[in-house]
Amino acid sequence: MEQTVAEPSLRVTLLGHFDMIYETQSVSAIKTARMRSLLAYLLLNRGKCLSRQHLAFLFWPDSSERQARTNLRQLLHHVHRAFPEIERFLHADTKTLEWKNEIPFQLDVAEFEKALEQAGEAGRRNDPSAMLAALEQAASFYQADLLPECYEEWIESERERLRRKYIEALERLVQLLEKQRAYPKAIEYALRLLHADDLNESSYH
């Protein structure tokens, strides 16, 4: 008998904007930039045991260690009040925090990178149709850069890494579609590539 795989109860969007949906309801109380930034960091480092000391210094580098740890504790309290169900997904003790990988959830960044991995596998087995489908799926997840409203220093390198992957995916899509003479779709992705390249150039000025 075939088992039905349950849909993840939590879906999180970080590409283009922050959005968190829990069991069909938007978690609208997660609304401050600092709350979203902390959750994004935990999600992007899912499955890793992160020390509270590291997180406190990362988010409050100009504060004393004692004050930074107090700030982190207060921020976690606000997150818990806004989204009590986070206890299902986040392991927390007095020294560490870890977003649990074993509890199913959907993260657009993870889906984007998974689609790119599938495209790479299709390329290695010389399957252009599967590669094209996977690249188009990846492009559909990338609505815009990683949390563009977040100005924390830690996010810059991750934002740039994902942007480069997106640009490379668009370049490959245009090449594949041109080979298939699917020119309207090739033009569509070429325009997205031009826009992404413009944003990439402007980030260095």
N, C-alpha and C positions, 0 to 999 in steps of 0.2 A: 504494500500500500504506500503510495507516494505521500510524503509528508509536506505540509504547507509551511513555507518559511514565513515567519511573522515579519511584518513591516517594522522597521526601526521606529521606536516611539519618539525619538528625538532627531530632528533635522536642523543642521546649522549651516548658514550661509556666511562666508567671509569674503568672497570675491565680489567686489563692487559695493557691497554694503553688509551690515551685520543684520542677521535675522535668525531667530531661534523659534522653532515650532515644536511644541511638545503635545503629542496626541491631538493633532489638528488645531491646537490653539497657540497663537503667537504669545511668546513670553515677553510682553511689552514692558515689563518692569525693569528689564536689563537695558537701561537707557543712558547711563553715563559712559563717557568715553573710556574712563579708567576701568570700569567693570567689564566692558566689552574687550578691552585690550588684555586684561588678565585672562579672561576666558579663551580668547584667541590664542594666547601663548600656551595655555594648558592643552588646548586642542591640537595645536601644531606640534606639540611635544608629547602627544598621547602615548601612553605606555611607558613613559619615563618617570622615574622617581625624582622629583625636583625638591631640593632643600628650600625650606622657608627662608633661610638666610640668603640664598642665591636670589630668590624672587624679590625679597625685600630690597636688596641692593640694586637689582635690575630696575625696579620701578621707582625707587626713591634714592638715587645715588648721592644726592646732596644732603640727605638726612643722616643723623646718627643711627647706628645699628639698632639701638633700642627703639627709637622713634619709627624707623622704617618697618621693623617687625610689628609694632603697634598698628601702623597704617595698614599693613597687609592683613592683620587679624580683623581690623574694622571693615576693610573692603570685602573680605570673605564673608563676614557677617551680613553685609548689605546684599551680597550675591545670594546668600542662602535665604534671606528674607524675600528677595525678588523671585527666586526659583527654588523652593524647598526640595523639589525632586532631584536636585543636583546631587544629593546624597547617593543616589543610585549609580551615578557616573563618576563621582570624584572620591577617591580615597584620601582622607586627611588625618594626620596625626600631629603631634606637637612639633615634629621636626620636618615633615615632608608633605608634599601634595603630589597626587598622581591621577591623571585622567585615565580611567580604566578602559583598556582595549577590549576586554572580554564582554562588556555590555554593548549590545548592538546600537549603533547610532549612525547617522548619515552626515558626512561633512563634504561640502562641495570641493574643497581643496583635495581631499583624498580621492574623490571620484574623478577629478581632473587628472591627477597623477596616475590613477589606475588605468584610465583610458589611454594615456600616453604609453604606459607599459604594454598594453595590449597592441597598440600600434607598432611598437618596437618588435614585439614577438611576431606580428604578421609580416613585418618587413624581413625578418630573419628567415621566415619560411617562404618568402617570395609570394605573398598573397596580397596583391594591391587592393583588391576589393575590401578585404577585411581591414587593411591598413587605413583605407579611406574612411570607412565607417567609424573606426575607433578615433581617428583624428577629428572627424566631424563631431563626435560625441564630446571629445575633450574641449573643442572650441565652444560647444554649447554651454559647458559649465563655466567658462571664463567670461563672466559678464563685464568685469572691469578689474582693475588692480586690487590686490589684497588690502582690505580695509583702508581705502584712500583717506578717510577722515581721521585715521590714527597717525599721530606724529611722534610716537615713542621711537627712540633710537633703535631698539632691538628689532623692529619690524622691517627696517629698510633693506637689509640683506635678503630676507625671506621674500619680500615683495619683488625685489629685482630678480631673484632666482626664478620665481614663478612667471614673471613677465617674459624672461628670456625663453623659457620653455614654451610659452604661448606663441611668441613670435616664430620660433622654430617650427611649431606645429602648423601655423598659418603658411609659412614658406613651403612646407612639404605638401600641404593641401593644394596650394596653387599649382605646384609642379604636377601633382597627380591628376588634377582636373584638366590641366592643359593637355596632358598626354591623352586623356580620354576625349578631348575636344568638347568638354562640358564648359564652354566659355562663359555663359552667364554666371554659373556658380563660382568659377575661377575668379571672375571679376569681383563678385561679392566678397570673397575672402581676401582678394588683393586690396580692396578698399579697407577692410578691417586691418590688414597688415600695415597699410600706410598710416592709418590712425594710431595703431600701436607703436609704430616706429617714431611717429611725431611725439607721442607721449614719452617714449624712451629717451629721445634726444633732449626734450625739454627738462627731463629730470636731472640732467647734468649741467644745466645752466642756471 
